[in-house]
Amino acid sequence: MRAHLKRPENWPGYGYTRVAFMGHALLPGVLSSELISNSLRAVGLDWPAPNEHPGFIRWLSFPVIAPPNSGGRNVWVDFYVVPVYAPRFFKAIQSNEAYGWVEAAAEYAILNDAKASGVDLAIGWGAYTKMATEHGWLFRNRRPELADSPRVSTTHGDAGSAALTLESVRLSGIKHPRLAIIGAYGAIGSVVSRAAAMVDPEMILLVGAPDKLGETIKLDKLTEQRRIVEDCVGPHYPVYTHQDKSRACLEHDINVVIVATGGNMSLKPEDVLPGTLVLDVATPPACSANNDWSGRMVLGAGCGQFAQPAQTIIPEGFGNGIWDCGAGGERVLWGCAGETIARAMFYWKGHLVGQHIPTEELAWSLDKFSKMGFVPQPPSFFGKALTWDEVREFCKRK
């Protein structure tokens, strides 16, 4: 499946600090999948058969230019994509196949994009590759001879996605939101919960999955997460828990919901009250445009946009004339990819691995995003572009 990965002799990115961002296709029919199809055809390939080893391809490839006086350096970004859709990739995580797929791509990027060129490399784990690598922990421990090179840093980027999501809550204009986090003890949900004081909520509701009959494993995790959150936010912000996402937001009169789950969880309109703002951070999304969301507003969240003048920051877009890669509009990129770029641009070295994300990493991300000209993605309600003024007007109705 790998094809035509060798750089041409006159490739303009020689000498750049590198970013290798690992991903896979999301769902059939979405823009990013169509663009991956184009990349496959360009090298004479098609989507792999169900039982065929998928390999990986280089998808997006583009420079990011550090703004003047930002203190950063220019970087070259490559997306390495396993060309399978999210459902197959998720199943392959459970069978331990998926780890091998992304390890091969990371090994190629290290040996061919860092070691061979003598430049620094930041690896980012995107979408379900986080789960396949246990948020980067598995790769670092299985391949220390690669990961522990002084030239190599790794991050799962979730601090960036979390920071942009909370910034979107602030931009919505809701004062003292009654905030629910669905997926509250996952990587993004956990750090959003612990940092929720950033949006000065009236209350915080932590929503987790239900237990099997006779078990309390998930309840125990949720209870421990509540204790941790209470320690972080202090007594001014009451914290509650719930294990039924179909009733939780209704029973607590929630008006802002952050959906931060992985896997196959879905949120339905009837699970939230009319007037609710839903920020969907899940990849693939947890909310479907096929449902009737009348009276509610669902926005994608966790991605960022290179602010104008973008031509000076991403002068070639995302490569090959692509300015919209399917992350949420023109010049929009997934927040975890944006964070990986920021870490390379601003000389960060190390490994941010595992599900626990220190809350200070959100402040780091927002600071560097500001210097890089990377802001929360523009609001879009299932493809309908909105302005933040329109979002704020909707939120006043509740």
C-alpha positions as a printed NumPy array, in Angstrom:
array([[  0.   ,   0.   ,   0.   ],
       [  2.863,   2.443,   0.629],
       [  3.803,   4.123,  -2.629],
       [  5.83 ,   7.051,  -3.909],
       [  6.936,   8.222,  -0.471],
       [ 10.479,   9.062,  -1.514],
       [ 11.116,  12.802,  -1.635],
       [ 12.18 ,  14.3  ,  -4.974],
       [ 15.676,  15.726,  -5.067],
       [ 14.331,  19.272,  -5.467],
       [ 11.751,  18.968,  -2.67 ],
       [ 11.396,  22.44 ,  -1.03 ],
       [ 11.062,  21.129,   2.523],
       [ 14.652,  19.975,   3.041],
       [ 16.053,  21.479,   6.221],
       [ 12.664,  22.176,   7.817],
       [ 11.749,  20.913,  11.273],
       [  9.21 ,  18.152,  10.61 ],
       [  5.772,  17.173,  11.849],
       [  4.472,  13.677,  11.111],
       [  0.794,  13.474,  11.996],
       [ -0.76 ,  10.   ,  12.093],
       [ -4.369,   9.397,  11.089],
       [ -6.874,   7.292,   9.17 ],
       [-10.011,   7.893,   7.14 ],
       [-13.126,   8.846,   9.072],
       [-16.365,   7.912,   7.297],
       [-17.297,   7.355,   3.63 ],
       [-18.641,  10.412,   1.865],
       [-17.049,  13.084,   4.036],
       [-14.655,  15.583,   2.47 ],
       [-11.478,  14.262,   4.101],
       [-12.252,  10.75 ,   2.844],
       [-12.838,  12.059,  -0.683],
       [ -9.476,  13.826,  -0.562],
       [ -7.79 ,  10.631,   0.659],
       [ -9.424,   8.839,  -2.291],
       [ -7.846,  11.4  ,  -4.604],
       [ -4.432,  10.812,  -3.027],
       [ -4.789,   7.059,  -3.454],
       [ -5.721,   7.415,  -7.12 ],
       [ -2.806,   9.798,  -7.673],
       [ -0.366,   7.004,  -6.8  ],
       [ -2.284,   4.279,  -8.61 ],
       [ -3.946,   2.747,  -5.555],
       [ -7.479,   2.084,  -4.322],
       [ -8.964,   1.504,  -0.89 ],
       [ -7.7  ,  -1.825,   0.487],
       [ -9.935,  -4.871,   0.51 ],
       [-11.497,  -5.785,   3.91 ],
       [ -8.819,  -8.352,   4.752],
       [ -5.924,  -6.624,   3.003],
       [ -3.097,  -5.016,   4.985],
       [ -3.742,  -1.286,   4.398],
       [ -0.232,   0.087,   4.801],
       [ -0.095,   3.891,   4.797],
       [  0.282,   6.805,   2.423],
       [  1.492,  10.371,   2.734],
       [ -1.645,  12.501,   2.396],
       [ -1.376,  16.231,   3.185],
       [  2.079,  17.796,   2.903],
       [  2.66 ,  21.509,   3.46 ],
       [  4.825,  24.141,   5.189],
       [  3.73 ,  26.272,   8.148],
       [  5.611,  29.569,   8.399],
       [  6.197,  31.009,  11.866],
       [  4.74 ,  34.55 ,  12.115],
       [  7.305,  37.338,  12.537],
       [  8.363,  38.019,  16.136],
       [  6.569,  34.875,  17.35 ],
       [  9.766,  33.191,  18.51 ],
       [  8.946,  30.132,  16.411],
       [ 10.582,  28.327,  13.499],
       [  9.163,  27.16 ,  10.197],
       [  7.974,  23.547,  10.033],
       [  6.982,  21.079,   7.337],
       [  3.888,  18.979,   8.034],
       [  3.133,  15.528,   6.62 ],
       [ -0.042,  13.576,   7.339],
       [  0.548,   9.825,   7.254],
       [ -2.799,   8.105,   6.768],
       [ -3.825,   4.473,   7.122],
       [ -6.454,   4.277,   4.345],
       [ -9.232,   2.503,   6.218],
       [-12.437,   3.978,   7.586],
       [-13.026,   4.527,  11.276],
       [-15.259,   1.457,  11.89 ],
       [-12.595,  -0.94 ,  10.534],
       [ -9.833,   0.934,  12.33 ],
       [-11.761,   0.756,  15.619],
       [-12.205,  -3.004,  15.247],
       [ -8.497,  -3.317,  14.453],
       [ -7.672,  -1.575,  17.743],
       [ -9.548,  -4.286,  19.59 ],
       [ -7.659,  -7.018,  17.709],
       [ -4.304,  -5.189,  18.19 ],
       [ -3.823,  -4.905,  14.415],
       [ -4.09 ,  -1.126,  14.304],
       [ -1.042,  -0.531,  16.47 ],
       [  1.189,  -2.228,  13.9  ],
       [ -0.273,  -0.101,  11.123],
       [  0.579,   3.201,  12.803],
       [  3.9  ,   2.002,  14.222],
       [  5.063,   1.31 ,  10.66 ],
       [  4.137,   4.846,   9.595],
       [  5.865,   6.391,  12.618],
       [  8.996,   4.327,  12.016],
       [  9.104,   5.476,   8.404],
       [  8.69 ,   9.118,   9.435],
       [ 11.466,   8.912,  12.033],
       [ 14.001,   7.117,   9.853],
       [ 13.243,   8.986,   6.63 ],
       [ 12.039,  12.403,   7.789],
       [ 14.203,  12.967,  10.87 ],
       [ 17.243,  10.718,  11.096],
       [ 18.05 ,  10.733,   7.378],
       [ 17.702,  14.522,   7.167],
       [ 19.208,  15.439,  10.536],
       [ 16.203,  17.526,  11.629],
       [ 13.845,  17.543,  14.606],
       [ 10.568,  15.647,  14.25 ],
       [  7.323,  15.903,  16.228],
       [  4.945,  12.964,  15.872],
       [  1.247,  13.536,  16.546],
       [ -1.328,  10.813,  17.097],
       [ -4.712,  11.71 ,  15.566],
       [ -8.248,  10.301,  15.784],
       [ -8.236,   6.584,  16.728],
       [ -4.447,   6.279,  16.421],
       [ -4.46 ,   7.673,  19.973],
       [ -6.385,   4.622,  21.122],
       [ -4.215,   2.252,  19.065],
       [ -1.06 ,   3.588,  20.747],
       [ -2.64 ,   4.135,  24.198],
       [ -2.215,   7.852,  23.598],
       [  1.385,   7.404,  22.492],
       [  2.468,   5.434,  25.574],
       [  2.61 ,   2.111,  23.73 ],
       [  4.841,   3.398,  20.936],
       [  7.286,   5.009,  23.317],
       [  7.591,   1.853,  25.377],
       [  7.711,  -0.643,  22.519],
       [ 10.082,   1.357,  20.316],
       [ 12.358,   3.317,  22.676],
       [ 15.215,   3.169,  20.161],
       [ 13.047,   5.366,  17.908],
       [ 10.992,   7.43 ,  20.341],
       [ 13.866,   8.368,  22.649],
       [ 16.034,   9.861,  19.941],
       [ 16.933,  13.447,  20.943],
       [ 15.494,  14.525,  17.606],
       [ 12.036,  12.987,  18.219],
       [  9.115,  14.28 ,  20.281],
       [  5.591,  12.844,  20.446],
       [  2.178,  14.121,  21.507],
       [ -1.415,  13.004,  21.156],
       [ -2.458,  16.657,  20.838],
       [ -5.53 ,  16.389,  23.053],
       [ -4.49 ,  19.426,  25.095],
       [ -4.893,  21.508,  21.948],
       [ -8.338,  20.09 ,  21.183],
       [ -9.462,  20.637,  24.784],
       [ -8.162,  24.207,  24.881],
       [ -9.95 ,  25.134,  21.643],
       [-13.188,  23.57 ,  22.897],
       [-13.239,  25.597,  26.111],
       [-12.358,  28.705,  24.107],
       [-15.418,  27.979,  21.924],
       [-17.603,  27.888,  25.045],
       [-16.235,  31.311,  25.965],
       [-16.913,  32.64 ,  22.453],
       [-20.544,  31.446,  22.682],
       [-21.145,  34.222,  25.184],
       [-23.018,  32.072,  27.687],
       [-22.497,  33.447,  31.174],
       [-22.14 ,  30.792,  33.875],
       [-23.09 ,  27.819,  31.672],
       [-24.67 ,  24.738,  33.155],
       [-21.998,  22.525,  31.654],
       [-22.097,  18.792,  30.938],
       [-19.095,  16.789,  29.755],
       [-20.039,  13.467,  28.152],
       [-17.066,  11.132,  28.297],
       [-15.856,  12.836,  31.468],
       [-13.046,  10.446,  32.377],
       [-11.577,  10.082,  28.893],
       [ -8.463,  12.018,  27.905],
       [-10.194,  15.147,  26.581],
       [-13.212,  14.912,  28.884],
       [-11.01 ,  14.607,  31.946],
       [ -8.867,  17.664,  31.259],
       [-11.88 ,  19.734,  30.123],
       [-13.587,  18.829,  33.396],
       [-10.551,  19.755,  35.476],
       [-10.118,  23.039,  33.593],
       [-13.829,  23.914,  33.443],
       [-13.349,  26.908,  35.758],
       [-11.947,  28.666,  32.653],
       [-15.57 ,  29.281,  31.538],
       [-16.922,  30.066,  35.04 ],
       [-19.771,  27.502,  34.971],
       [-22.775,  27.538,  37.259],
       [-22.334,  23.784,  37.661],
       [-20.425,  20.885,  36.12 ],
       [-22.026,  17.56 ,  35.232],
       [-19.719,  14.608,  34.569],
       [-21.396,  11.98 ,  32.392],
       [-19.93 ,   8.513,  32.024],
       [-21.019,   5.199,  30.576],
       [-23.33 ,   2.843,  32.491],
       [-22.004,  -0.276,  34.222],
       [-22.944,  -3.832,  33.437],
       [-25.507,  -5.285,  35.834],
       [-23.903,  -5.981,  39.201],
       [-20.725,  -3.971,  38.465],
       [-19.575,  -0.559,  39.671],
       [-16.303,  -0.263,  37.721],
       [-17.384,   2.724,  35.649],
       [-19.239,   4.334,  38.535],
       [-16.078,   4.109,  40.619],
       [-14.079,   5.824,  37.863],
       [-16.698,   8.549,  37.568],
       [-16.783,   9.06 ,  41.335],
       [-12.998,   9.372,  41.436],
       [-13.122,  11.827,  38.54 ],
       [-15.617,  13.933,  40.492],
       [-13.24 ,  14.049,  43.459],
       [-10.377,  15.111,  41.2  ],
       [-12.464,  17.797,  39.494],
       [-13.685,  19.17 ,  42.824],
       [-10.077,  19.479,  43.975],
       [ -9.198,  21.351,  40.763],
       [-12.133,  23.768,  40.477],
       [-12.713,  24.416,  44.184],
       [-15.937,  24.704,  46.197],
       [-17.362,  27.569,  44.122],
       [-18.338,  25.165,  41.32 ],
       [-20.686,  22.289,  42.251],
       [-19.899,  19.002,  40.501],
       [-22.399,  16.208,  39.796],
       [-22.233,  12.821,  38.084],
       [-24.57 ,  10.728,  35.939],
       [-24.272,   7.445,  34.026],
       [-27.16 ,   7.78 ,  31.578],
       [-26.454,  10.318,  28.841],
       [-30.088,  10.056,  27.623],
       [-31.348,  11.519,  30.937],
       [-28.397,  13.352,  32.461],
       [-28.696,  16.687,  30.645],
       [-32.481,  16.763,  30.956],
       [-32.493,  16.132,  34.698],
       [-29.85 ,  18.796,  35.407],
       [-31.243,  21.498,  33.057],
       [-27.964,  21.599,  31.116],
       [-27.51 ,  24.311,  28.461],
       [-23.979,  23.525,  27.197],
       [-22.883,  19.978,  26.362],
       [-19.343,  18.979,  25.409],
       [-19.258,  15.54 ,  23.783],
       [-15.75 ,  14.131,  24.231],
       [-16.049,  10.425,  23.557],
       [-14.486,   7.844,  21.281],
       [-15.907,   4.68 ,  19.818],
       [-19.509,   4.424,  18.667],
       [-21.39 ,   6.617,  21.149],
       [-24.102,   8.844,  19.689],
       [-26.051,  11.752,  21.139],
       [-29.651,  12.29 ,  20.045],
       [-31.659,  15.545,  20.03 ],
       [-34.062,  14.162,  22.618],
       [-31.133,  13.701,  25.016],
       [-30.808,  17.481,  25.477],
       [-33.241,  20.33 ,  26.12 ],
       [-34.319,  22.852,  23.471],
       [-31.957,  25.827,  23.572],
       [-28.921,  23.645,  24.299],
       [-25.575,  24.327,  22.652],
       [-23.77 ,  21.061,  21.86 ],
       [-20.044,  21.089,  21.098],
       [-19.124,  17.811,  19.424],
       [-15.425,  16.997,  19.854],
       [-15.804,  13.312,  18.958],
       [-14.046,  11.928,  15.867],
       [-16.068,  10.703,  13.998],
       [-18.821,  13.03 ,  15.296],
       [-21.259,  11.733,  17.915],
       [-24.141,  13.874,  16.594],
       [-25.761,  13.087,  13.244],
       [-27.196,  15.586,  10.77 ],
       [-29.826,  12.959,   9.939],
       [-31.605,  13.721,  13.221],
       [-33.95 ,  16.68 ,  13.802],
       [-32.048,  19.144,  16.   ],
       [-34.753,  21.839,  15.874],
       [-34.382,  24.3  ,  18.754],
       [-30.875,  23.067,  19.519],
       [-27.491,  23.986,  18.048],
       [-24.708,  21.505,  17.324],
       [-21.244,  22.796,  16.478],
       [-18.084,  20.898,  15.678],
       [-15.383,  21.697,  18.217],
       [-11.765,  20.969,  19.019],
       [-10.403,  22.196,  15.687],
       [ -8.669,  25.462,  14.848],
       [ -8.378,  27.849,  11.927],
       [ -5.26 ,  29.562,  10.679],
       [ -6.302,  33.187,  10.953],
       [ -5.908,  35.738,   8.205],
       [ -3.674,  36.449,   6.448],
       [ -3.381,  32.675,   6.171],
       [ -1.252,  32.928,   3.055],
       [  1.665,  34.065,   5.206],
       [  1.237,  31.158,   7.666],
       [  0.206,  28.325,   5.337],
       [  1.231,  29.801,   1.962],
       [  0.394,  26.557,   0.129],
       [ -2.744,  25.74 ,   2.101],
       [ -2.604,  22.075,   3.051],
       [ -0.75 ,  21.189,  -0.146],
       [ -1.888,  20.472,  -3.707],
       [ -4.203,  23.485,  -3.688],
       [ -6.234,  22.143,  -0.739],
       [ -7.505,  24.822,   1.64 ],
       [-10.372,  22.783,   3.133],
       [ -9.232,  19.326,   4.272],
       [-12.535,  18.373,   5.888],
       [-11.814,  19.479,   9.449],
       [-14.478,  22.189,   9.445],
       [-13.918,  24.748,   6.704],
       [-11.202,  26.65 ,   4.872],
       [ -7.869,  26.867,   6.7  ],
       [ -9.269,  24.635,   9.488],
       [ -7.183,  21.825,  10.95 ],
       [ -7.828,  19.343,  13.742],
       [ -6.763,  20.727,  17.121],
       [ -4.502,  17.778,  17.887],
       [ -2.646,  18.432,  14.62 ],
       [ -2.443,  22.124,  15.445],
       [ -0.936,  21.35 ,  18.822],
       [  1.654,  19.026,  17.246],
       [  2.63 ,  21.809,  14.837],
       [  2.911,  24.299,  17.723],
       [  5.191,  21.971,  19.683],
       [  7.512,  21.652,  16.687],
       [  7.365,  25.356,  15.866],
       [  8.172,  26.521,  19.412],
       [ 11.06 ,  24.125,  20.104],
       [  9.212,  21.901,  22.592],
       [ 10.964,  18.602,  23.284],
       [  9.568,  15.586,  25.098],
       [  6.699,  13.113,  25.092],
       [  3.134,  13.945,  26.069],
       [  1.733,  10.422,  26.358],
       [ -1.026,   8.645,  28.225],
       [ -4.557,   9.773,  28.987],
       [ -3.711,  12.155,  31.814],
       [ -3.174,  15.676,  30.479],
       [ -1.932,  18.312,  32.962],
       [ -4.247,  21.346,  32.886],
       [ -1.259,  23.649,  32.344],
       [ -0.89 ,  22.116,  28.875],
       [ -4.139,  23.871,  27.895],
       [ -2.678,  27.246,  28.828],
       [  0.519,  26.347,  26.931],
       [ -1.53 ,  25.459,  23.848],
       [ -3.622,  28.646,  23.915],
       [ -0.494,  30.764,  24.324],
       [  1.294,  29.135,  21.397],
       [ -1.863,  29.086,  19.251],
       [ -2.133,  32.836,  19.779],
       [  1.458,  33.309,  18.607],
       [  0.893,  30.958,  15.669],
       [ -2.341,  32.613,  14.536],
       [ -4.482,  29.523,  15.217],
       [ -7.969,  30.259,  16.59 ],
       [-11.077,  28.13 ,  17.315],
       [-12.76 ,  26.916,  14.167],
       [-15.611,  29.089,  12.845],
       [-19.011,  27.818,  13.966],
       [-20.795,  25.487,  11.585],
       [-24.126,  23.732,  12.199],
       [-23.897,  20.53 ,  10.107],
       [-22.283,  22.372,   7.218],
       [-24.215,  25.646,   7.582],
       [-21.674,  28.383,   8.281],
       [-22.548,  30.67 ,  11.191],
       [-20.955,  33.654,  12.883],
       [-20.171,  33.81 ,  16.578],
       [-22.738,  36.625,  16.8  ],
       [-25.393,  34.194,  15.513],
       [-24.278,  31.603,  18.067],
       [-24.469,  34.183,  20.859],
       [-27.942,  35.243,  19.705],
       [-29.118,  31.609,  19.836],
       [-27.617,  31.133,  23.301],
       [-29.519,  34.154,  24.661],
       [-32.805,  32.319,  24.064],
       [-32.195,  29.742,  26.798]])
